[in-house]
Amino acid sequence: MTHQTERLYLYPVWIRIWHMTNAMLCLILIITGLSIQFSNPSTLVKFKAAVTVHNIAGIILTISYCMFFIGNLLTPNGAYYVIAVKGFLVRLKKQFIYYTIGIFKKTDAPFPVTVDNKFNPLQQVTYVALMYVIVPFVIISGWGLLYPEVTVNSVMGISGLDMTDLLHISAGFAISVIMCVHIYFCTIGKSPTSNFRSMINGFHESH
């Protein structure tokens, strides 16, 4: 039995540009951030250059995030980030079982991609946490480190600057982990490269 490929146009131009820009910025920020954190003569990027590039990339990321936020307010894309509370935990469990067991047994996905539902429940909760909590957190803390005079002097006896730095690093680590997992799951599609092609042509391919 042959399966006919279904192509859904889910990624308009602005989403693709924003997504590819963010991917490059995250990679640059991760590399330079690690170079700053573990600065020594053998580091991939020298400390001074890493700081400069990291700051510039952070500023561009801030602008990019503002574009994403405004775009979600003004376009239908924002609807994909609205979580339906009723039955959400049940849907989350189904998707988790599929990712941990079903996908290896080649069972059908419980929540196939449609025009109305671009994200499955696990993707949705992850992307909401990422784009509306973690990314704003890393941006705000990053600006706090860029302009330390605006940060609080202390938090419960701990230096406000040290606390901001710790939170910034923690948020950056969380983004790094999510990015790695995201890239892995992008290989799980109609073919290992189909989801990557969708960021070029805008079409999601499925059976």
C-alpha positions in Angstrom: 0.0 0.0 0.0 1.4 3.4 -1.0 1.1 6.5 1.1 0.4 9.9 -0.5 2.4 12.7 0.9 0.4 15.6 2.3 2.0 19.0 2.3 0.7 21.6 4.7 1.8 25.2 4.5 2.5 26.0 8.1 5.5 28.2 8.1 5.1 31.7 6.5 8.1 33.6 5.4 8.4 35.7 8.6 8.4 32.6 10.8 11.1 31.0 8.7 13.3 34.1 8.8 12.8 34.5 12.5 13.5 30.7 13.2 16.7 30.6 11.1 17.9 33.9 12.7 17.2 32.5 16.2 19.0 29.3 15.4 22.1 31.1 14.3 21.9 33.5 17.3 21.5 30.7 19.8 24.5 28.8 18.4 26.6 32.0 18.5 25.5 32.7 22.1 26.1 29.2 23.3 29.7 29.1 21.8 30.6 32.6 23.1 28.9 32.0 26.4 30.9 28.9 27.0 34.0 30.7 25.9 33.3 33.4 28.5 32.4 31.0 31.2 35.5 28.8 30.7 38.0 31.4 29.5 41.5 30.2 29.0 44.1 30.3 26.2 42.7 27.2 24.5 39.1 28.4 24.4 37.5 28.4 20.9 36.8 32.1 21.1 39.2 34.5 22.9 37.6 36.2 26.0 37.5 39.8 24.7 36.1 38.8 21.3 33.6 36.4 22.9 32.2 39.1 25.2 31.8 41.5 22.2 30.2 39.0 20.0 28.0 37.7 22.8 26.7 41.2 23.6 25.9 42.0 20.0 24.2 38.7 19.5 22.2 39.3 22.7 21.0 42.6 21.4 20.0 41.1 18.1 18.2 38.3 20.0 16.2 40.9 21.9 15.1 42.6 18.7 14.3 39.2 17.2 12.2 38.2 20.2 10.2 41.4 20.1 9.4 40.7 16.4 8.3 37.2 17.4 6.1 38.5 20.3 4.5 41.2 18.1 4.1 38.7 15.2 2.2 36.3 17.5 -0.1 39.1 18.6 -0.9 40.2 15.1 -1.0 36.9 13.2 -2.7 33.5 13.6 0.6 32.0 14.6 -0.1 33.1 18.2 -3.0 30.6 18.5 -0.6 27.7 18.4 0.8 28.8 21.8 -2.6 28.9 23.5 -2.9 25.7 25.6 -6.4 24.2 26.1 -6.5 23.4 29.8 -9.2 20.8 29.6 -7.8 17.3 29.1 -4.3 18.7 28.7 -2.6 16.2 31.1 -4.2 13.3 29.3 -3.0 14.6 25.9 0.4 15.1 27.4 0.6 11.6 28.7 -0.4 10.2 25.3 2.3 12.1 23.5 4.9 11.1 26.1 4.0 7.4 25.7 4.3 7.9 21.9 7.7 9.5 22.2 9.1 6.9 24.6 7.5 3.7 23.3 5.1 4.2 20.3 7.6 5.9 18.0 10.0 2.9 18.2 7.1 0.5 17.5 6.2 2.7 14.5 2.6 3.4 15.8 0.6 6.3 14.5 1.2 9.6 16.2 -1.7 10.4 18.6 -1.7 14.1 17.5 -0.7 14.4 13.8 0.2 17.8 12.5 -2.7 19.8 11.0 -3.3 23.4 10.0 -5.1 24.0 13.3 -2.6 22.0 15.5 1.0 22.6 14.4 2.3 21.4 17.8 1.7 18.3 19.7 1.0 18.7 23.5 4.6 18.2 24.5 5.9 20.5 21.9 3.3 23.1 22.8 4.1 23.2 26.5 7.8 23.2 25.8 7.6 26.0 23.3 5.3 28.1 25.6 7.8 27.7 28.5 10.7 28.4 26.2 9.3 31.5 24.3 7.3 33.0 27.1 9.4 32.2 30.2 13.0 31.1 29.5 13.9 33.3 26.6 12.5 36.5 28.2 14.4 35.4 31.4 17.7 35.0 29.6 17.2 38.4 27.8 16.3 40.3 30.9 19.2 38.8 32.9 21.5 39.4 30.0 20.6 43.1 29.9 21.2 43.1 33.7 24.7 41.8 33.2 25.3 44.3 30.4 24.2 47.2 32.6 25.0 45.9 36.2 24.1 49.3 37.7 20.4 48.6 37.2 20.5 45.2 39.0 19.6 45.0 42.7 22.5 45.2 45.1 21.6 42.0 47.0 19.0 39.2 47.2 18.7 37.6 50.6 22.3 38.5 51.4 23.6 37.3 48.0 25.1 39.7 45.5 22.4 40.8 43.0 25.0 40.6 40.2 26.1 37.1 41.1 22.4 36.0 41.3 21.7 37.6 37.9 24.7 35.8 36.4 23.6 32.4 37.9 20.1 32.8 36.5 21.4 33.9 33.1 23.7 30.8 32.9 20.9 28.5 34.1 18.5 29.9 31.5 21.2 29.6 28.8 21.8 26.0 29.8 18.1 25.2 29.6 17.9 26.7 26.1 21.0 24.7 25.0 19.4 21.4 26.2 16.0 22.2 24.5 17.8 23.2 21.3 19.7 19.8 21.2 16.4 17.9 21.8 14.6 20.0 19.2 17.2 19.2 16.6 17.0 15.5 17.4 13.2 15.5 17.1 13.4 17.4 13.8 14.9 14.2 12.3 11.8 12.3 13.2 9.5 13.2 10.3 8.5 11.8 6.9 12.2 11.6 6.3 15.2 12.7 8.4 15.5 15.9 6.4 11.8 16.7 5.7 11.4 18.9 8.8 14.5 20.8 8.0 13.3 21.4 4.4 10.1 22.9 5.8 12.1 25.8 7.2 13.2 26.5 3.7 9.9 26.0 1.7 7.4 26.5 4.4 5.6 23.1 3.9 5.3 20.4 6.4 5.3 16.9 4.8 3.4 14.0 6.3 1.7 10.8 5.1 
